[in-house]
Amino acid sequence: MDSPSSMPFFSFILVFAAIPVSLSLPFVVLHGIGNQCSSQGLKNFTESLSNYSGVEGYCVEVGNGVLDSWFMPLEKQAGIVCEKVQKSSWLRYSPHLSSILLFEFPMQVKKMEELKKGYSIVGLSQGNLIGRGVVEFCDGAPPVKNFISLAGPHAGIASVPLCGSAIFCRFADELIKSEIYSDYVQDHLAPSGFLKLPNAIPKYLAKCKFLPKLNNELPQARNSTYKQRFSSLQNLVLIMFEHDTVLVPRETSWFGYYKDGAFNSTIPPQETKLYIEDWIGLKTLDKAGRVKYISVAGEHVKISNSDMRKYVVPYLQG
């Protein structure tokens, strides 16, 4: 029989056990073209999300960062991230620590225990396509629960982003000036994998090596597994920036795009064949109330702290 002194403690344990506990999932950040996890801006962004949400956040690097973001084919980039989300090689941001800790382990190590119950993705620009590649193509990875997309070129772009004046940018510019749907350019310039010229749709479908597969656009090669995996997301948050001049058109952030054959007229996502025929499950998600179409002020991926707290953080907190 319990002694009187032990009863209050035992009762406390019973009451505590009866209280429902909500555990937030960790999140990963996938950067855009021309960026890398070690950049100060990306460190600040990921650390701010962790601090605001109280959730562990990780920036996942793709290969060699800046160079590979430009010149590695997107499916290969997605494959690298797919492997990394199952391994322990991370830049780790903790809301409970003021410093950033780098853990490097051999590639043979087991899956990260932190992600085994699922995780969320925060994608920045091109990083959203890599993230969707992980969701749709990655076998055996932990489940992605929430996908928060900041300026993602989901329906393609009609103009390759400007690079700059560095030596590797001059090489990129030369590739851009050549045949964008040639095998060489498709294999050596990442943005060519989602360049969708409205006046060259047949060539895009025949020669573009990434986006037609990702969006299940090829009737003879549609994969129901891609649709099943994408439509299993709990929330898809699509954030478009009102003054975005990098994505052409900016409506691609919501899966909207130009009409075939036209550069002067866009259609909303609900009027695209991708949505109407539900190639990847976007309509399924939308009808279930799991797609959030959000427009914020600002230039490409320049989200304010207030908008970050309002539109991103809630989906990281459970």
Summary of the structure (lengths in Angstrom):
residues: 318
radius of gyration: 21.2
end to end distance: 41.6
largest distance: 84.8
contacts: 1022
relative contact order: 0.13
helix: 42%
strand: 14%
